[in-house]
Amino acid sequence: MDEIVPPQQKIKTLAELGGLVAAAHAAGKRVALANGCFDLLHVGHIRYLEAAKDLADILIVAINDDTSVRLLKGKARPLQNQLDRAEVLASLACVDFVIIFDTPTVAPVLEALHPDFHAKGTDYTEETVPERQTVASYGGRTVIAGDRKSHSSRNLIAQITSRGRPR
């Protein structure tokens, strides 16, 4: 049985992950990186992350920091701060490590770590992933993972708020 690692110990800096990924590659292990906001975790996220983990021995999840989530999703988001989102993701069995990034795209993390796979959800195609050229530049692969896009935090938030209104 695998050792259970407390979620907080899975949250790493870029420098820490650099050493871990180098050691994994030296040991012949494959690394996948998935990224997103993960503001309100739902089944679509779980399926995406499990599919990403199926690609490799190690799954790193990179999450947008609070500032970039506000820029991407609007001033009412995120609903949960970046440390809480990181801890929730780190508690998932399929997630080996989590990193919080503060750049407009995850390209600098990809450039630093060189994961074998960059997994994106099915709301993308391989051609529409913004970082696909970054991944190709070091010989990695961009892969679309998860089930058909039929879940979203935005829709879930709307559903929750509409049920909370008095009739």
C-alpha positions in Angstrom: 0.0 0.0 0.0 1.3 3.5 -0.9 2.3 5.8 1.9 -0.3 8.5 2.6 1.2 12.0 2.3 -0.5 14.9 4.1 -2.0 17.3 1.5 0.1 20.2 2.7 3.3 18.3 1.9 2.3 17.9 -1.7 2.2 21.7 -2.3 5.5 22.6 -3.7 7.4 25.6 -5.1 8.8 25.6 -8.6 12.4 25.1 -7.2 11.2 22.0 -5.2 9.4 20.6 -8.2 12.4 21.1 -10.4 14.4 18.7 -8.3 11.6 16.2 -8.0 10.9 16.1 -11.7 14.6 15.8 -12.6 14.9 12.9 -10.2 11.7 11.3 -11.6 13.1 11.6 -15.2 16.4 10.2 -14.1 14.6 7.2 -12.7 12.8 6.7 -16.0 9.4 7.9 -14.7 7.0 10.0 -16.8 5.5 13.2 -15.5 2.2 14.9 -16.5 1.2 18.4 -15.7 -2.5 19.5 -15.6 -3.5 23.1 -14.9 -6.5 25.3 -14.2 -8.4 27.4 -11.6 -10.2 24.6 -9.8 -12.3 27.1 -7.9 -15.2 24.8 -7.2 -14.2 21.2 -7.6 -16.7 19.1 -9.5 -16.8 15.7 -11.2 -15.5 17.1 -14.5 -12.3 18.1 -12.7 -12.0 14.7 -11.1 -12.3 12.9 -14.5 -9.8 15.3 -16.1 -7.3 14.8 -13.3 -7.7 11.0 -13.2 -7.2 10.9 -17.0 -4.1 13.1 -16.7 -2.7 10.8 -14.0 -3.3 7.8 -16.3 -0.7 9.3 -18.7 2.2 9.2 -16.3 3.8 8.0 -13.1 3.6 11.5 -11.5 0.8 14.1 -11.8 1.5 17.7 -11.0 -1.4 20.1 -10.9 -0.7 23.8 -11.4 -3.3 26.2 -10.2 -3.9 29.8 -11.1 -3.2 32.2 -8.2 -6.1 34.3 -6.9 -5.2 37.4 -9.0 -5.2 35.4 -12.2 -8.5 33.7 -11.4 -10.1 37.2 -10.9 -8.7 38.2 -14.3 -10.0 35.1 -16.0 -13.3 34.6 -14.2 -14.3 38.0 -12.9 -14.1 40.0 -9.7 -16.4 37.7 -7.7 -14.0 34.8 -8.1 -12.3 32.8 -6.8 -14.7 31.5 -4.3 -11.9 29.8 -2.4 -8.4 31.2 -1.9 -5.4 29.7 -3.6 -4.1 27.9 -0.6 -7.5 26.2 0.1 -7.8 25.2 -3.6 -4.3 23.8 -3.5 -5.0 21.8 -0.4 -8.2 20.4 -1.8 -6.5 19.2 -4.9 -3.5 17.9 -3.0 -5.9 15.7 -1.0 -6.9 13.8 -4.1 -5.2 10.4 -4.5 -4.5 10.9 -8.2 -2.5 14.2 -7.5 1.1 13.8 -6.6 2.1 17.5 -6.3 0.4 20.9 -6.6 2.0 24.3 -7.5 0.4 27.7 -7.5 1.5 29.9 -10.5 1.1 33.6 -10.9 1.6 34.2 -14.6 -1.0 34.7 -17.3 -0.4 31.1 -18.6 1.3 28.1 -17.2 4.1 28.3 -19.9 6.9 29.3 -17.4 6.1 26.3 -15.2 6.2 24.0 -18.3 9.5 25.6 -19.4 11.0 25.1 -16.0 9.8 21.5 -15.4 9.6 19.9 -18.9 6.9 17.4 -18.0 6.4 14.6 -20.6 2.7 15.5 -21.0 0.7 18.7 -20.6 -2.8 17.6 -20.1 -5.7 19.9 -20.8 -9.5 19.3 -20.5 -11.9 18.6 -23.3 -12.9 22.2 -23.6 -9.7 22.5 -25.6 -8.3 20.7 -28.7 -4.6 20.1 -29.1 -4.5 23.0 -31.5 -6.2 25.5 -29.1 -4.0 24.9 -26.1 -2.1 28.2 -25.6 1.1 26.4 -24.4 1.3 23.8 -27.1 4.3 25.3 -28.7 6.1 25.6 -25.4 5.5 21.9 -24.8 6.6 21.0 -28.3 9.8 23.1 -28.0 11.3 20.7 -25.4 9.8 17.5 -26.9 6.8 17.1 -24.7 3.3 16.2 -25.8 0.1 18.1 -25.3 -2.8 15.8 -24.6 -6.5 16.3 -24.2 -7.8 14.4 -21.1 -11.1 13.7 -19.4 -14.7 13.3 -20.4 -16.7 15.5 -22.7 -17.1 19.0 -21.3 -20.5 19.0 -19.7 -19.6 20.4 -16.2 -18.5 23.8 -15.2 -17.9 25.7 -12.0 -19.8 28.7 -13.6 -22.9 26.6 -14.1 -22.7 25.0 -10.7 -22.4 28.4 -9.1 -25.4 29.7 -11.0 -27.4 26.6 -10.0 -26.5 27.1 -6.3 -27.3 30.8 -6.3 -30.6 30.4 -8.1 -31.8 27.8 -5.6 -30.9 30.1 -2.7 -33.3 32.9 -3.8 -36.6 33.2 -2.0 -39.6 32.2 -4.1 
